[in-house]
Amino acid sequence: MTTSVPVPAESAVKVTGDRSVTDRLVASNRDYAAEFTDPGMDARPVLQVAVVACMDARLDLHAALGLELGDCHTIRNAGGVVTDDTIRSLTISQRALGTRTVILIHHTGCGLESLTEDFRHELEDEVGQRPAWAVEAFRDVDQDVRQSMQRVRTNPFLPHKDDVRGFVFDVHTGLLREIDPTS
């Protein structure tokens, strides 16, 4: 069994002519840079908030939360899971860059709901080496948000744990639903 998703033949590996997706993005960056004006900000988020969310391409966090450039730190990974690397980023965000609030955002229809830890074993069978990381798959998105809130609230490296809230973003309506950490 392969752990790679097959790419449909009609998928746009090449955007136009000989341009790859990366070439298109680099060209877009040149257009962006031509109009760019340094906003004169430093790395400290204006709202003193860090948002931890899933990497899902359907989540436009800035638009969904009404955020502007410079308002927050955004930490994204598969599932929006609070992993050791997420804690690393949150620790730097809080201790070196002044954030005080943590918002956790999972979402409906997450791909991690259809995986299991067997994914790691399948990778090991395929490539001959088991990944050091856990898949962090889950079946209950609300419970996974609670687990992530608990991981933040109990971590000794994070000094600011009194304003940690978790939400589930509905990919069909765009609404956030807050998760009660005690349910």
Secondary structure, 3 states (H helix, E strand, C coil): CCCCCCCCCCCCCEEECCEEHHHHHHHHHHHHHHHCCCCCCCCCCCCCEEEEEECCCCCCHHHHHCCCCCCEEEEEEHHHCCCHHHHHHHHHHHHHHCCCEEEEEEECCCHHHHCCCHHHHHHHHHHCCCCCCCCCCCCCHHHHHHHHHHHHHCCCCCCCCCCEEEEEECCCCCCEEEECCCC
